[in-house]
Amino acid sequence: MSDRLSVLKTYKLYVGGKFPRSESGRVYEVTSAKGAWLANAPLSSRKDARDAVVAARKAFGGWSGATAYNRGQVLYRVAEMLEGRRAQFVQEVADAEGLSKSKAAEQVDAAVDRWVWYAGWTDKLAQVLGGANPVAGPYFNLSAPEPTGVVAVLAPQESSLLGLISVVAPVLATGSTAVVVAAEKSPLPALSLAEVLATSDVPGGVVNLLSGRTAELAPTLAAHQDVNAIDLTGADPALATELEIAAADNLKRVLRPQPVDNWTASPGLDRMTPFLETKTVWHPTGALGVSGSSY
């Protein structure tokens, strides 16, 4: 049998449900934790970031308008597909983070479990975070959480898959859409996650994944007038301060970087509540109220 040439994988961006190369035509070398060459990843430009925001905004109406139960089903399907590609992710995480296969497998299993955990929260948020408010008068006063819109996410630099899923899944569970900047040095698990999303039931544009220089892409997203919130987890302190100032221009919600010693720890609701708005509705009591009508 003759020797075969290696068929190297071409990693691409994921924007609007498609896999474009970077508008700039640039790539950069991705190496393992031990310095071995792994792949050339797209080096996203500011134009790519703006295109991703357009795609996320276009997808927001359909995703936020879906029932919470349906979103949960769609997200659970992603977990099923992650499980089916477990071996690939174990190898990519091991290479990216310099872990043994067994340690990498623990990270991948925790990432799948984390995705399932958030999928289960989609139809429970309203009961936990909403409710009836006591008022002095013949009214019902009801509060309910609603998605904030387009969220820019700077993925953590030190956890290529589990950390990534820990910051992306809560955005989707709340009904928002995401523009994600993958970990700069280890973007391959994120770009492979894009392939899972593309073949799942998640509509195109709900998640948009960019690889490249965090410091180059983040300012564009922080200053973008059509981005409603930004998660600064993957920004260093100096960059985070710069981005907070840029985000203040259109009153974005900002989730500041929080040190995470162990990404396997339970996240609670702390990563969902920053990306929810509270809608409060007043409704008169009496015959109309008793009938069950609402706004």
Backbone as CSV, one residue per row, in Angstrom:
resi,resn,N_x,N_y,N_z,CA_x,CA_y,CA_z,C_x,C_y,C_z
1,MET,0.853,-1.198,0.000,0.000,0.000,0.000,0.884,1.240,0.000
2,SER,0.594,2.160,-0.890,1.409,3.378,-0.973,1.062,4.336,0.164
3,ASP,2.053,5.141,0.530,1.818,6.137,1.570,0.889,7.219,1.040
4,ARG,0.013,7.694,1.917,-0.910,8.764,1.543,-0.405,10.099,2.070
5,LEU,-0.713,11.123,1.345,-0.441,12.460,1.849,-1.444,12.796,2.945
6,SER,-1.001,13.532,3.924,-1.902,13.960,4.989,-2.910,14.970,4.432
7,VAL,-4.164,14.788,4.795,-5.209,15.727,4.401,-5.418,16.674,5.576
8,LEU,-4.770,17.824,5.503,-4.825,18.757,6.616,-6.144,19.521,6.621
9,LYS,-6.620,19.780,7.804,-7.907,20.451,7.944,-7.750,21.953,7.742
10,THR,-8.684,22.540,7.001,-8.715,23.986,6.813,-9.772,24.559,7.752
11,TYR,-9.329,25.256,8.754,-10.257,25.867,9.708,-10.751,27.196,9.150
12,LYS,-12.047,27.459,9.359,-12.637,28.700,8.865,-13.461,29.366,9.955
13,LEU,-13.834,30.595,9.694,-14.726,31.316,10.595,-16.135,30.745,10.474
14,TYR,-16.985,31.105,11.422,-18.388,30.693,11.351,-19.241,31.932,11.551
15,VAL,-19.832,32.409,10.472,-20.600,33.658,10.505,-21.898,33.465,9.724
16,GLY,-23.019,33.717,10.371,-24.303,33.621,9.691,-24.642,32.232,9.205
17,GLY,-24.124,31.208,9.888,-24.405,29.839,9.489,-23.527,29.328,8.362
18,LYS,-22.554,30.131,7.935,-21.645,29.736,6.860,-20.211,29.745,7.354
19,PHE,-19.307,29.234,6.516,-17.895,29.110,6.893,-17.024,29.927,5.932
20,PRO,-16.991,31.245,6.122,-16.147,32.067,5.256,-14.691,32.064,5.730
21,ARG,-13.797,32.315,4.797,-12.434,32.658,5.196,-12.460,34.111,5.666
22,SER,-11.426,34.527,6.359,-11.384,35.916,6.797,-11.415,36.851,5.602
23,GLU,-12.149,37.926,5.726,-12.216,38.942,4.684,-10.828,39.464,4.337
24,SER,-9.946,39.444,5.328,-8.593,39.968,5.129,-7.708,39.000,4.358
25,GLY,-8.103,37.720,4.303,-7.257,36.719,3.672,-6.097,36.268,4.548
26,ARG,-6.031,36.778,5.771,-4.903,36.467,6.650,-5.151,35.189,7.459
27,VAL,-4.071,34.544,7.837,-4.122,33.417,8.769,-2.998,33.585,9.779
28,TYR,-3.047,32.806,10.853,-1.924,32.791,11.784,-1.704,31.367,12.283
29,GLU,-0.477,31.078,12.683,-0.126,29.728,13.099,-0.649,29.442,14.502
30,VAL,-1.246,28.288,14.641,-1.678,27.807,15.952,-0.789,26.630,16.320
31,THR,-0.206,26.703,17.487,0.686,25.633,17.941,0.127,24.986,19.192
32,SER,0.608,23.790,19.476,0.201,23.085,20.687,0.861,23.723,21.895
33,ALA,0.454,23.266,23.077,1.065,23.770,24.307,2.560,23.458,24.346
34,LYS,2.997,22.460,23.562,4.410,22.076,23.516,5.141,22.727,22.346
35,GLY,4.443,23.579,21.592,5.097,24.316,20.522,5.005,23.683,19.151
36,ALA,4.320,22.547,19.017,4.202,21.887,17.716,3.130,22.573,16.877
37,TRP,3.394,22.703,15.573,2.421,23.330,14.679,1.180,22.459,14.573
38,LEU,-0.007,23.092,14.674,-1.265,22.363,14.563,-2.055,22.738,13.319
39,ALA,-2.152,24.043,13.052,-2.978,24.488,11.926,-2.751,25.971,11.685
40,ASN,-3.237,26.430,10.554,-3.349,27.860,10.281,-4.799,28.258,10.507
41,ALA,-5.039,29.157,11.433,-6.393,29.609,11.735,-6.639,30.952,11.085
42,PRO,-7.883,31.254,10.730,-8.180,32.557,10.134,-7.863,33.692,11.108
43,LEU,-7.242,34.725,10.599,-6.952,35.915,11.400,-8.027,36.948,11.066
44,SER,-9.070,36.966,11.865,-10.243,37.783,11.568,-9.907,39.270,11.563
45,SER,-10.639,39.997,10.735,-10.479,41.444,10.646,-11.640,42.147,11.331
46,ARG,-11.551,43.452,11.420,-12.661,44.239,11.972,-13.909,44.098,11.102
47,LYS,-13.710,43.953,9.791,-14.847,43.742,8.888,-15.548,42.418,9.215
48,ASP,-14.786,41.384,9.506,-15.384,40.104,9.903,-16.228,40.273,11.162
49,ALA,-15.715,41.049,12.109,-16.455,41.276,13.350,-17.765,42.005,13.077
50,ARG,-17.725,43.007,12.203,-18.954,43.743,11.874,-19.954,42.841,11.145
51,ASP,-19.448,41.996,10.254,-20.333,41.054,9.554,-20.994,40.100,10.545
52,ALA,-20.246,39.679,11.556,-20.787,38.768,12.558,-21.895,39.434,13.362
53,VAL,-21.740,40.716,13.660,-22.786,41.446,14.388,-24.057,41.526,13.545
54,VAL,-23.911,41.798,12.253,-25.075,41.859,11.362,-25.805,40.516,11.366
55,ALA,-25.048,39.426,11.290,-25.659,38.092,11.289,-26.365,37.806,12.607
56,ALA,-25.736,38.202,13.718,-26.336,37.961,15.034,-27.624,38.753,15.205
57,ARG,-27.636,39.991,14.720,-28.850,40.812,14.824,-29.971,40.217,13.975
58,LYS,-29.643,39.748,12.793,-30.649,39.164,11.911,-31.276,37.919,12.533
59,ALA,-30.482,37.154,13.268,-30.969,35.903,13.864,-31.691,36.118,15.186
60,PHE,-31.549,37.301,15.784,-32.063,37.516,17.135,-33.581,37.360,17.231
61,GLY,-34.309,37.914,16.269,-35.766,37.861,16.355,-36.311,36.449,16.406
62,GLY,-35.797,35.589,15.540,-36.271,34.214,15.513,-35.879,33.428,16.743
63,TRP,-34.632,33.635,17.218,-34.144,32.882,18.375,-34.823,33.339,19.657
64,SER,-34.936,34.629,19.867,-35.579,35.136,21.077,-37.079,34.882,21.058
65,GLY,-37.653,34.799,19.838,-39.083,34.574,19.729,-39.495,33.128,19.841
66,ALA,-38.542,32.214,19.776,-38.860,30.791,19.948,-39.280,30.541,21.395
67,THR,-40.052,29.507,21.608,-40.426,29.191,22.987,-39.198,28.731,23.759
68,ALA,-39.208,28.973,25.041,-38.086,28.557,25.885,-37.890,27.043,25.804
69,TYR,-38.975,26.314,25.743,-38.892,24.851,25.647,-38.187,24.443,24.361
70,ASN,-38.531,25.108,23.255,-37.901,24.794,21.981,-36.416,25.097,22.011
71,ARG,-36.029,26.250,22.600,-34.600,26.566,22.705,-33.867,25.492,23.500
72,GLY,-34.493,25.003,24.544,-33.878,23.945,25.335,-33.653,22.682,24.520
73,GLN,-34.636,22.320,23.702,-34.490,21.144,22.843,-33.353,21.324,21.843
74,VAL,-33.294,22.511,21.250,-32.251,22.792,20.255,-30.871,22.715,20.897
75,LEU,-30.728,23.292,22.080,-29.429,23.274,22.753,-29.059,21.863,23.207
76,TYR,-30.041,21.095,23.633,-29.736,19.715,24.045,-29.209,18.904,22.863
77,ARG,-29.730,19.168,21.689,-29.246,18.472,20.487,-27.768,18.772,20.253
78,VAL,-27.331,19.976,20.560,-25.908,20.306,20.422,-25.074,19.423,21.348
79,ALA,-25.551,19.223,22.573,-24.833,18.364,23.518,-24.724,16.940,22.985
80,GLU,-25.790,16.446,22.373,-25.739,15.108,21.778,-24.649,15.021,20.723
81,MET,-24.537,16.053,19.913,-23.558,16.036,18.835,-22.134,16.225,19.351
82,LEU,-21.987,17.010,20.408,-20.670,17.121,21.043,-20.220,15.764,21.559
83,GLU,-21.144,15.050,22.157,-20.830,13.707,22.672,-20.389,12.789,21.542
84,GLY,-21.024,12.911,20.390,-20.680,12.067,19.249,-19.308,12.358,18.674
85,ARG,-18.791,13.567,18.908,-17.459,13.932,18.400,-16.457,14.061,19.545
86,ARG,-16.726,13.328,20.597,-15.920,13.423,21.819,-14.434,13.198,21.545
87,ALA,-14.096,12.179,20.767,-12.687,11.837,20.541,-11.941,12.993,19.882
88,GLN,-12.583,13.649,18.916,-11.951,14.788,18.250,-11.667,15.909,19.233
89,PHE,-12.654,16.229,20.077,-12.470,17.324,21.030,-11.434,16.971,22.089
90,VAL,-11.381,15.712,22.490,-10.363,15.303,23.461,-8.972,15.562,22.899
91,GLN,-8.763,15.207,21.626,-7.454,15.426,21.013,-7.142,16.913,20.910
92,GLU,-8.122,17.713,20.510,-7.882,19.143,20.340,-7.621,19.835,21.674
93,VAL,-8.344,19.446,22.701,-8.119,20.042,24.024,-6.772,19.611,24.583
94,ALA,-6.425,18.348,24.390,-5.121,17.858,24.864,-3.993,18.647,24.204
95,ASP,-4.095,18.857,22.897,-3.056,19.611,22.189,-3.016,21.069,22.650
96,ALA,-4.195,21.665,22.803,-4.271,23.096,23.116,-3.773,23.405,24.510
97,GLU,-4.092,22.540,25.457,-3.815,22.853,26.864,-2.700,22.016,27.472
98,GLY,-2.064,21.176,26.669,-0.961,20.373,27.166,-1.379,19.355,28.210
99,LEU,-2.580,18.789,28.033,-3.110,17.830,29.000,-2.930,16.412,28.492
100,SER,-2.937,15.461,29.418,-2.980,14.061,29.029,-4.349,13.759,28.436
101,LYS,-4.467,12.650,27.732,-5.751,12.299,27.127,-6.831,12.139,28.195
102,SER,-6.471,11.577,29.334,-7.479,11.366,30.384,-7.942,12.695,30.978
103,LYS,-7.009,13.621,31.181,-7.385,14.934,31.719,-8.200,15.728,30.692
104,ALA,-7.805,15.623,29.425,-8.557,16.305,28.382,-9.965,15.734,28.280
105,ALA,-10.101,14.418,28.436,-11.420,13.782,28.394,-12.302,14.302,29.523
106,GLU,-11.712,14.537,30.681,-12.488,15.096,31.798,-13.006,16.487,31.446
107,GLN,-12.169,17.292,30.776,-12.589,18.635,30.375,-13.720,18.580,29.353
108,VAL,-13.605,17.680,28.390,-14.636,17.561,27.359,-15.948,17.068,27.968
109,ASP,-15.872,16.078,28.841,-17.088,15.578,29.488,-17.758,16.670,30.312
110,ALA,-16.943,17.455,31.011,-17.493,18.559,31.802,-18.132,19.605,30.897
111,ALA,-17.546,19.823,29.709,-18.104,20.798,28.764,-19.461,20.333,28.251
112,VAL,-19.590,19.062,27.930,-20.870,18.522,27.466,-21.911,18.634,28.578
113,ASP,-21.511,18.264,29.793,-22.430,18.365,30.931,-22.857,19.812,31.163
114,ARG,-21.921,20.737,31.001,-22.229,22.152,31.194,-23.258,22.613,30.157
115,TRP,-23.105,22.158,28.921,-24.062,22.535,27.877,-25.453,22.000,28.213
116,VAL,-25.516,20.755,28.665,-26.807,20.163,29.050,-27.424,20.957,30.201
117,TRP,-26.591,21.375,31.143,-27.079,22.120,32.320,-27.758,23.409,31.887
118,TYR,-27.129,24.141,30.977,-27.724,25.387,30.511,-28.963,25.132,29.653
119,ALA,-28.939,24.070,28.853,-30.119,23.734,28.049,-31.331,23.504,28.948
120,GLY,-31.098,22.933,30.114,-32.195,22.674,31.042,-32.756,23.914,31.707
121,TRP,-32.028,25.015,31.636,-32.477,26.244,32.302,-33.389,27.101,31.431
122,THR,-33.467,26.832,30.141,-34.173,27.737,29.240,-35.622,27.987,29.661
123,ASP,-36.329,26.935,30.074,-37.743,27.099,30.418,-37.987,27.232,31.920
124,LYS,-36.927,27.534,32.650,-37.065,27.712,34.100,-36.699,29.122,34.555
125,LEU,-36.046,29.871,33.668,-35.592,31.208,34.036,-36.749,32.117,34.429
126,ALA,-37.853,32.042,33.696,-38.974,32.948,33.960,-39.542,32.738,35.353
127,GLN,-39.628,31.463,35.769,-40.174,31.182,37.102,-39.222,31.617,38.206
128,VAL,-37.921,31.432,37.984,-36.938,31.729,39.027,-36.650,33.223,39.111
129,LEU,-36.542,33.878,37.954,-36.135,35.280,37.937,-37.298,36.250,37.754
130,GLY,-38.473,35.739,37.468,-39.648,36.597,37.324,-40.631,36.351,38.444
131,GLY,-41.777,37.024,38.380,-42.796,36.808,39.395,-43.737,37.983,39.531
132,ALA,-44.670,37.846,40.454,-45.631,38.908,40.735,-45.094,39.806,41.839
133,ASN,-45.225,41.121,41.643,-44.724,42.091,42.614,-45.890,42.672,43.423
134,PRO,-45.729,42.806,44.735,-46.812,43.390,45.548,-46.930,44.884,45.293
135,VAL,-48.148,45.350,45.012,-48.398,46.765,44.776,-49.642,47.199,45.546
136,ALA,-49.699,48.487,45.877,-50.861,49.029,46.594,-51.821,49.610,45.573
137,GLY,-52.781,48.826,45.135,-53.741,49.296,44.147,-54.378,48.128,43.430
138,PRO,-55.394,48.390,42.655,-56.124,47.327,41.960,-55.418,46.880,40.676
139,TYR,-54.184,46.438,40.839,-53.403,46.050,39.678,-52.653,44.755,39.951
140,PHE,-52.372,44.042,38.881,-51.328,43.017,38.906,-50.054,43.683,38.398
141,ASN,-48.935,43.376,39.015,-47.639,43.892,38.573,-46.712,42.698,38.405
142,LEU,-46.383,42.371,37.165,-45.640,41.159,36.849,-44.304,41.494,36.198
143,SER,-43.258,40.806,36.616,-41.935,40.988,36.019,-41.493,39.685,35.362
144,ALA,-40.879,39.815,34.194,-40.410,38.636,33.471,-39.075,38.951,32.806
145,PRO,-38.141,38.018,32.809,-36.842,38.242,32.158,-36.949,38.098,30.646
146,GLU,-36.224,38.947,29.932,-36.187,38.880,28.476,-34.741,38.999,28.000
147,PRO,-34.413,38.395,26.857,-33.034,38.474,26.340,-32.646,39.901,25.984
148,THR,-31.366,40.199,26.164,-30.909,41.573,25.954,-30.621,41.884,24.494
149,GLY,-30.281,40.870,23.663,-30.020,41.148,22.255,-28.767,40.457,21.751
150,VAL,-27.880,41.216,21.125,-26.618,40.692,20.605,-25.541,40.844,21.677
151,VAL,-24.890,39.745,22.003,-23.866,39.748,23.046,-22.511,39.387,22.431
152,ALA,-21.514,40.232,22.639,-20.141,39.914,22.240,-19.475,39.171,23.390
153,VAL,-18.811,38.078,23.073,-18.197,37.230,24.097,-16.717,37.057,23.780
154,LEU,-15.865,37.466,24.702,-14.430,37.204,24.587,-14.135,35.947,25.381
155,ALA,-13.907,34.861,24.686,-13.743,33.564,25.349,-12.502,33.560,26.230
156,PRO,-12.541,32.790,27.319,-11.362,32.716,28.202,-10.161,32.164,27.447
157,GLN,-8.994,32.666,27.796,-7.785,32.279,27.085,-7.216,30.947,27.564
158,GLU,-7.554,30.562,28.793,-6.885,29.411,29.399,-7.679,28.112,29.320
159,SER,-8.922,28.161,28.882,-9.756,26.959,28.844,-10.447,26.925,27.488
160,SER,-9.900,26.129,26.574,-10.262,26.228,25.166,-11.651,25.701,24.840
161,LEU,-12.188,24.772,25.624,-13.523,24.241,25.345,-14.471,24.418,26.524
162,LEU,-14.087,23.933,27.695,-14.977,24.055,28.852,-15.230,25.527,29.188
163,GLY,-14.186,26.333,29.202,-14.364,27.763,29.466,-15.188,28.429,28.383
164,LEU,-14.931,28.050,27.128,-15.686,28.594,26.004,-17.179,28.314,26.160
165,ILE,-17.517,27.067,26.414,-18.926,26.691,26.550,-19.547,27.348,27.778
166,SER,-18.761,27.551,28.814,-19.273,28.171,30.033,-19.669,29.622,29.839
167,VAL,-19.119,30.276,28.806,-19.491,31.671,28.543,-20.448,31.818,27.365
168,VAL,-20.496,30.829,26.463,-21.372,30.914,25.298,-22.763,30.355,25.599
169,ALA,-22.824,29.196,26.231,-24.118,28.541,26.464,-25.101,29.401,27.256
170,PRO,-24.673,30.135,28.297,-25.658,30.959,29.015,-26.251,32.076,28.168
171,VAL,-25.478,32.612,27.228,-26.007,33.648,26.336,-27.135,33.062,25.488
172,LEU,-26.925,31.871,24.967,-27.931,31.234,24.117,-29.145,30.807,24.927
173,ALA,-28.924,30.334,26.127,-30.032,29.866,26.959,-31.005,30.996,27.287
174,THR,-30.499,32.208,27.393,-31.371,33.344,27.715,-32.135,33.854,26.498
175,GLY,-31.772,33.396,25.301,-32.455,33.856,24.097,-31.713,34.923,23.337
176,SER,-30.513,35.288,23.779,-29.703,36.254,23.049,-28.895,35.539,21.969
177,THR,-28.309,36.309,21.073,-27.403,35.756,20.067,-25.988,36.231,20.369
178,ALA,-24.987,35.552,19.799,-23.612,35.774,20.236,-22.644,35.969,19.082
179,VAL,-21.686,36.872,19.312,-20.488,36.998,18.485,-19.325,36.659,19.395
180,VAL,-18.635,35.566,19.099,-17.638,35.010,20.016,-16.243,35.149,19.412
181,VAL,-15.325,35.692,20.206,-13.911,35.713,19.829,-13.242,34.572,20.580
182,ALA,-12.785,33.576,19.843,-12.201,32.382,20.457,-10.878,32.712,21.146
183,ALA,-10.435,31.807,22.017,-9.142,31.969,22.674,-8.055,32.150,21.615
184,GLU,-7.237,33.166,21.785,-6.291,33.542,20.733,-5.285,32.442,20.421
185,LYS,-4.706,31.837,21.452,-3.666,30.834,21.235,-4.229,29.442,20.970
186,SER,-5.462,29.207,21.360,-6.023,27.852,21.205,-7.454,27.919,20.669
187,PRO,-7.612,28.373,19.408,-8.953,28.556,18.863,-9.559,27.310,18.229
188,LEU,-8.785,26.244,18.070,-9.271,25.123,17.273,-10.490,24.424,17.872
189,PRO,-10.565,24.185,19.201,-11.802,23.613,19.731,-13.026,24.476,19.455
190,ALA,-12.856,25.797,19.479,-13.979,26.695,19.188,-14.394,26.578,17.729
191,LEU,-13.427,26.523,16.819,-13.761,26.417,15.407,-14.373,25.063,15.077
192,SER,-14.002,24.034,15.825,-14.656,22.734,15.652,-16.060,22.742,16.248
193,LEU,-16.251,23.494,17.333,-17.597,23.653,17.886,-18.514,24.277,16.834
194,ALA,-17.977,25.172,16.022,-18.773,25.794,14.960,-19.311,24.740,14.006
195,GLU,-18.520,23.700,13.724,-18.979,22.635,12.830,-20.129,21.861,13.464
196,VAL,-20.087,21.697,14.771,-21.194,21.054,15.476,-22.448,21.918,15.375
197,LEU,-22.290,23.211,15.620,-23.437,24.115,15.578,-24.053,24.159,14.181
198,ALA,-23.211,24.119,13.152,-23.705,24.221,11.781,-24.561,23.028,11.389
199,THR,-24.304,21.869,11.980,-25.059,20.665,11.642,-26.101,20.333,12.703
200,SER,-26.306,21.249,13.637,-27.329,21.068,14.659,-28.579,21.833,14.238
201,ASP,-29.511,22.012,15.171,-30.732,22.762,14.878,-30.612,24.245,15.233
202,VAL,-29.438,24.677,15.684,-29.250,26.088,16.026,-29.277,26.908,14.740
203,PRO,-30.182,27.866,14.612,-30.266,28.639,13.369,-28.968,29.401,13.077
204,GLY,-28.653,29.545,11.804,-27.474,30.302,11.414,-27.539,31.724,11.935
205,GLY,-26.423,32.217,12.450,-26.362,33.574,12.972,-26.576,33.668,14.469
206,VAL,-27.132,32.630,15.079,-27.332,32.663,16.529,-25.984,32.669,17.244
207,VAL,-25.038,31.886,16.728,-23.660,31.911,17.224,-22.746,32.196,16.052
208,ASN,-21.843,33.148,16.228,-20.860,33.492,15.210,-19.486,33.435,15.870
209,LEU,-18.592,32.646,15.300,-17.290,32.398,15.921,-16.158,32.977,15.076
210,LEU,-15.321,33.783,15.735,-14.176,34.416,15.093,-12.903,33.954,15.786
211,SER,-11.862,33.756,15.011,-10.540,33.506,15.591,-9.630,34.655,15.207
212,GLY,-8.604,34.873,16.018,-7.683,35.961,15.720,-7.188,36.649,16.965
213,ARG,-6.805,37.917,16.828,-6.232,38.673,17.936,-7.348,39.322,18.761
214,THR,-7.453,38.938,19.992,-8.496,39.488,20.854,-8.391,41.002,20.933
215,ALA,-7.182,41.507,21.085,-6.990,42.956,21.224,-7.335,43.713,19.942
216,GLU,-7.355,43.033,18.818,-7.691,43.671,17.546,-9.198,43.677,17.307
217,LEU,-9.877,42.596,17.692,-11.308,42.453,17.409,-12.196,43.076,18.482
218,ALA,-11.757,42.982,19.735,-12.612,43.395,20.849,-13.013,44.870,20.800
219,PRO,-12.114,45.809,20.479,-12.540,47.212,20.453,-13.663,47.492,19.456
220,THR,-13.646,46.812,18.317,-14.717,46.981,17.339,-16.055,46.534,17.921
221,LEU,-16.046,45.409,18.622,-17.287,44.894,19.207,-17.746,45.760,20.379
222,ALA,-16.794,46.238,21.186,-17.161,47.067,22.340,-17.776,48.391,21.908
223,ALA,-17.314,48.941,20.795,-17.806,50.241,20.337,-18.999,50.114,19.394
224,HIS,-19.314,48.903,18.967,-20.368,48.715,17.966,-21.728,49.102,18.548
225,GLN,-22.458,49.941,17.827,-23.730,50.455,18.332,-24.843,49.413,18.319
226,ASP,-24.650,48.301,17.627,-25.692,47.275,17.569,-25.352,46.054,18.414
227,VAL,-24.350,46.180,19.272,-24.039,45.147,20.263,-24.591,45.613,21.598
228,ASN,-25.410,44.783,22.218,-26.107,45.197,23.440,-25.366,44.881,24.729
229,ALA,-24.453,43.917,24.677,-23.730,43.530,25.887,-22.413,42.892,25.492
230,ILE,-21.469,42.898,26.421,-20.168,42.293,26.138,-19.645,41.597,27.385
231,ASP,-19.147,40.385,27.180,-18.523,39.596,28.235,-17.017,39.700,28.048
232,LEU,-16.334,40.296,29.022,-14.902,40.590,28.897,-14.007,39.501,29.481
233,THR,-14.530,38.308,29.661,-13.773,37.244,30.322,-12.383,37.044,29.719
234,GLY,-12.272,37.075,28.403,-10.986,36.788,27.764,-10.061,37.970,27.598
235,ALA,-10.388,39.102,28.186,-9.551,40.308,28.048,-8.617,40.449,29.243
236,ASP,-7.390,40.885,28.992,-6.492,41.172,30.107,-6.929,42.487,30.760
237,PRO,-6.436,42.795,31.962,-6.945,43.965,32.698,-6.857,45.279,31.932
238,ALA,-5.741,45.520,31.248,-5.589,46.782,30.518,-6.593,46.878,29.378
239,LEU,-6.755,45.790,28.624,-7.706,45.781,27.523,-9.134,45.899,28.047
240,ALA,-9.433,45.239,29.156,-10.781,45.280,29.723,-11.179,46.713,30.079
241,THR,-10.253,47.463,30.634,-10.536,48.864,30.979,-10.845,49.673,29.728
242,GLU,-10.065,49.477,28.683,-10.289,50.171,27.409,-11.664,49.805,26.836
243,LEU,-12.030,48.547,26.930,-13.297,48.096,26.360,-14.496,48.610,27.159
244,GLU,-14.351,48.692,28.460,-15.431,49.245,29.286,-15.734,50.693,28.897
245,ILE,-14.688,51.456,28.640,-14.874,52.857,28.235,-15.593,52.920,26.889
246,ALA,-15.187,52.063,25.947,-15.822,52.043,24.626,-17.280,51.600,24.730
247,ALA,-17.556,50.622,25.600,-18.913,50.095,25.750,-19.856,51.111,26.378
248,ALA,-19.310,52.040,27.145,-20.157,53.027,27.818,-20.833,53.976,26.839
249,ASP,-20.301,54.058,25.633,-20.837,55.006,24.662,-22.281,54.707,24.285
250,ASN,-22.646,53.423,24.269,-24.054,53.116,23.981,-24.673,52.305,25.118
251,LEU,-24.113,52.471,26.310,-24.675,51.886,27.536,-24.828,50.378,27.454
252,LYS,-23.814,49.714,26.892,-23.824,48.251,26.867,-23.816,47.673,28.276
253,ARG,-24.439,46.525,28.416,-24.219,45.744,29.624,-22.810,45.156,29.544
254,VAL,-22.070,45.196,30.629,-20.689,44.717,30.631,-20.515,43.703,31.751
255,LEU,-20.033,42.526,31.394,-19.649,41.526,32.395,-18.135,41.576,32.512
256,ARG,-17.664,42.099,33.633,-16.229,42.292,33.819,-15.514,40.954,34.004
257,PRO,-14.225,40.906,33.669,-13.466,39.660,33.867,-13.470,39.257,35.333
258,GLN,-13.724,37.989,35.565,-13.717,37.444,36.917,-12.766,36.255,36.941
259,PRO,-11.771,36.271,37.837,-10.825,35.144,37.881,-11.564,33.830,38.148
260,VAL,-11.254,32.819,37.344,-11.859,31.496,37.522,-10.731,30.497,37.723
261,ASP,-10.641,29.969,38.937,-9.591,28.997,39.233,-9.924,27.616,38.691
262,ASN,-11.216,27.319,38.622,-11.632,25.980,38.221,-12.920,26.079,37.405
263,TRP,-12.812,25.884,36.100,-13.976,26.006,35.235,-14.983,24.876,35.441
264,THR,-14.584,23.821,36.145,-15.537,22.732,36.396,-16.500,23.057,37.524
265,ALA,-16.244,24.129,38.276,-17.139,24.498,39.378,-18.488,24.940,38.828
266,SER,-19.531,24.719,39.612,-20.882,25.088,39.190,-20.971,26.593,38.936
267,PRO,-21.487,27.005,37.788,-21.551,28.434,37.458,-22.741,29.158,38.073
268,GLY,-23.738,28.410,38.572,-24.929,29.068,39.087,-25.614,29.873,37.987
269,LEU,-26.322,30.915,38.380,-27.024,31.753,37.403,-26.233,33.009,37.049
270,ASP,-25.047,33.142,37.610,-24.315,34.398,37.489,-23.949,34.757,36.055
271,ARG,-23.890,33.786,35.160,-23.532,34.095,33.775,-24.751,34.267,32.885
272,MET,-25.938,34.063,33.436,-27.147,34.314,32.646,-27.782,35.659,32.979
273,THR,-27.811,36.003,34.235,-28.501,37.235,34.642,-27.925,38.512,34.016
274,PRO,-26.609,38.603,33.733,-26.124,39.850,33.110,-26.696,40.099,31.716
275,PHE,-27.219,39.054,31.080,-27.691,39.192,29.708,-29.211,39.089,29.623
276,LEU,-29.868,39.464,30.687,-31.326,39.488,30.726,-31.819,40.880,31.098
277,GLU,-32.866,41.317,30.447,-33.570,42.530,30.830,-34.844,42.120,31.573
278,THR,-35.313,42.969,32.454,-36.553,42.665,33.177,-37.682,43.537,32.635
279,LYS,-38.700,42.885,32.086,-39.890,43.590,31.608,-40.952,43.533,32.704
280,THR,-41.478,44.674,33.065,-42.520,44.751,34.095,-43.827,45.221,33.454
281,VAL,-44.897,44.500,33.731,-46.203,44.775,33.142,-47.215,45.061,34.240
282,TRP,-47.986,46.139,34.067,-49.098,46.455,34.960,-50.391,45.996,34.289
283,HIS,-51.279,45.410,35.078,-52.549,44.939,34.539,-53.640,45.168,35.574
284,PRO,-54.735,45.798,35.175,-55.801,46.046,36.157,-56.460,44.746,36.611
285,THR,-56.824,44.694,37.877,-57.592,43.559,38.382,-59.062,43.760,38.025
286,GLY,-59.887,42.829,38.385,-61.315,42.943,38.069,-61.678,41.928,37.004
287,ALA,-62.781,42.196,36.307,-63.300,41.229,35.349,-62.287,40.908,34.253
288,LEU,-61.608,41.950,33.749,-60.629,41.735,32.694,-59.468,40.902,33.198
289,GLY,-58.999,41.234,34.426,-57.887,40.482,34.979,-58.250,39.048,35.256
290,VAL,-59.475,38.812,35.754,-59.895,37.468,36.102,-59.976,36.610,34.837
291,SER,-60.270,37.215,33.705,-60.426,36.456,32.481,-59.105,35.856,31.987
292,GLY,-58.016,36.352,32.532,-56.718,35.825,32.148,-56.052,36.587,31.024
293,SER,-56.622,37.705,30.606,-55.983,38.485,29.545,-54.692,39.120,30.053
294,SER,-53.758,39.346,29.168,-52.498,39.968,29.557,-51.920,40.706,28.361
295,TYR,-50.929,41.537,28.658,-50.268,42.256,27.564,-49.110,41.440,27.054
